[in-house]
């Protein structure tokens, strides 16, 4: 969820995979499928919806990230 804040992604906007993957690899290099795991977990919680080029932040996710 910190990646959405770092890249200033708001509700309905997409965090592109080309931004997300390097972010996750830098912070979690020991996880083989960190992007897949993050996408699964965040989708299950209702924070994101998959998009063709990345992860779209939902209203629930926006409220979680931005504290509203």
Rosetta silent file (secondary structure, phi, psi, omega in degrees, C-alpha in Angstrom):
SEQUENCE: XXXXXXXXXXXXXXXXXXXXXXXXXXXXXXXXXXXXXXXXXXXXXXXXXXXXXXXXXXXXXXXXXXXX
SCORE:     score description
SCORE:     0.000 S_00000001
   1 L     0.000  -26.925  178.855    0.000    0.000    0.000 S_00000001
   2 H   -62.269  -30.578  179.429    2.975    2.293    0.551 S_00000001
   3 H   -62.922  -38.103  178.224    3.686    2.226   -3.179 S_00000001
   4 H   -62.597  -39.163  179.295    0.323    3.849   -3.881 S_00000001
   5 H   -70.307  -45.094 -178.890    1.201    6.641   -1.476 S_00000001
   6 H   -59.649  -39.727 -178.633    4.745    7.069   -2.803 S_00000001
   7 L   -93.170    9.757  175.262    3.506    7.355   -6.379 S_00000001
   8 L    54.325   47.714  179.334    0.528    9.544   -5.312 S_00000001
   9 L   -88.355  127.042 -179.904   -2.091    7.163   -6.719 S_00000001
  10 L  -106.462  173.786 -179.612   -5.650    8.182   -5.891 S_00000001
  11 L   -52.583  130.284  178.416   -8.963    6.327   -6.163 S_00000001
  12 L    85.721  -10.741  178.446   -9.599    5.047   -9.679 S_00000001
  13 L   -90.232  161.576 -175.656   -6.019    5.665  -10.805 S_00000001
  14 E  -111.346  130.748  168.594   -3.627    2.870  -11.796 S_00000001
  15 E   -88.924  111.964 -173.954   -0.231    2.103  -10.302 S_00000001
  16 E   -70.242  147.062  178.903    1.567    0.781  -13.363 S_00000001
  17 H   -58.973  -34.754 -179.451    3.457   -2.490  -13.214 S_00000001
  18 H   -68.844  -16.233  171.852    6.606   -0.772  -14.495 S_00000001
  19 H   -91.417  -42.242 -173.716    6.529    1.372  -11.325 S_00000001
  20 H   -68.428  -45.901 -174.057    5.352   -1.343   -8.951 S_00000001
  21 H   -59.108  -50.300  178.021    7.751   -4.137   -9.859 S_00000001
  22 H   -61.973  -36.696  178.408   11.012   -2.230   -9.137 S_00000001
  23 H   -59.575  -49.171 -178.753    9.479   -0.842   -5.932 S_00000001
  24 H   -67.858  -41.060 -179.544    8.618   -4.334   -4.672 S_00000001
  25 H   -63.764  -35.529  179.193   11.907   -5.892   -5.779 S_00000001
  26 H   -68.439  -40.187 -175.446   13.876   -3.222   -3.912 S_00000001
  27 H   -89.074  -26.121 -176.158   11.938   -3.693   -0.678 S_00000001
  28 L  -133.269   58.338 -174.565   11.254   -7.431   -0.798 S_00000001
  29 L   -66.311  -20.542 -177.248   14.097   -9.039   -2.780 S_00000001
  30 L   -82.983   -8.613  177.607   13.787  -12.365   -0.961 S_00000001
  31 L   -93.761  125.209 -176.964   10.221  -13.006   -2.206 S_00000001
  32 L   -68.492  -48.381 -176.033   10.104  -14.760   -5.562 S_00000001
  33 L  -114.505   48.733 -173.745    6.559  -13.798   -6.580 S_00000001
  34 H   -60.692  -38.701 -179.110    6.092  -10.662   -4.486 S_00000001
  35 H   -65.969  -44.605  178.983    4.062   -8.841   -7.134 S_00000001
  36 H   -62.605  -43.537  179.679    1.681  -11.780   -7.581 S_00000001
  37 H   -64.690  -42.949  179.294    1.302  -12.185   -3.809 S_00000001
  38 H   -62.716  -45.046 -179.477    0.695   -8.456   -3.307 S_00000001
  39 H   -61.926  -43.442  179.757   -1.900   -8.386   -6.068 S_00000001
  40 H   -62.793  -49.522 -177.765   -3.701  -11.421   -4.618 S_00000001
  41 H   -62.778  -48.254 -177.045   -3.713  -10.057   -1.049 S_00000001
  42 H   -67.718  -34.685  176.814   -4.760   -6.517   -1.995 S_00000001
  43 H   -67.844  -40.511  178.875   -7.484   -7.780   -4.323 S_00000001
  44 H   -63.094  -34.991  178.972   -8.855  -10.076   -1.637 S_00000001
  45 H   -79.634  -11.172 -179.719   -9.042   -7.120    0.763 S_00000001
  46 L    84.111   14.269 -178.200  -10.844   -5.020   -1.877 S_00000001
  47 L   -81.485  -27.738 -177.214   -8.049   -2.423   -2.058 S_00000001
  48 E  -136.490  162.059  166.933   -7.285   -2.883   -5.753 S_00000001
  49 E  -125.689  137.561  176.483   -8.733   -4.127   -8.999 S_00000001
  50 E   -63.598  142.861  175.437   -6.433   -5.546  -11.667 S_00000001
  51 E  -127.987  160.950 -178.132   -6.023   -3.348  -14.712 S_00000001
  52 L   -56.490  -34.994 -175.135   -4.293   -4.202  -18.009 S_00000001
  53 L  -112.170    7.952  179.994   -1.233   -2.107  -17.165 S_00000001
  54 E   169.000 -149.204 -178.130   -1.210   -2.251  -13.350 S_00000001
  55 E  -118.168  122.672  179.574   -3.322   -2.112  -10.224 S_00000001
  56 E   -89.383  129.795  179.475   -6.258    0.284   -9.923 S_00000001
  57 E   -78.307  126.079  179.128   -6.856    1.681   -6.442 S_00000001
  58 L   -84.909  175.202  176.470  -10.454    1.208   -5.270 S_00000001
  59 H   -61.907  -40.948  178.294  -12.389    3.502   -2.950 S_00000001
  60 H   -61.813  -45.115  178.322  -11.652    1.104   -0.064 S_00000001
  61 H   -63.804  -41.905  178.819   -7.953    1.156   -0.940 S_00000001
  62 H   -59.408  -46.294  179.999   -7.943    4.933   -1.268 S_00000001
  63 H   -63.011  -36.462  178.183   -9.486    5.303    2.179 S_00000001
  64 H   -68.158  -45.963 -177.572   -6.900    2.917    3.624 S_00000001
  65 H   -68.651  -46.767 -171.189   -3.919    4.665    1.991 S_00000001
  66 H   -98.668    2.288  173.041   -5.021    8.240    2.532 S_00000001
  67 L    66.433   37.335 -179.182   -6.812    7.747    5.861 S_00000001
  68 L  -109.881    0.000    0.000  -10.220    9.036    4.853 S_00000001
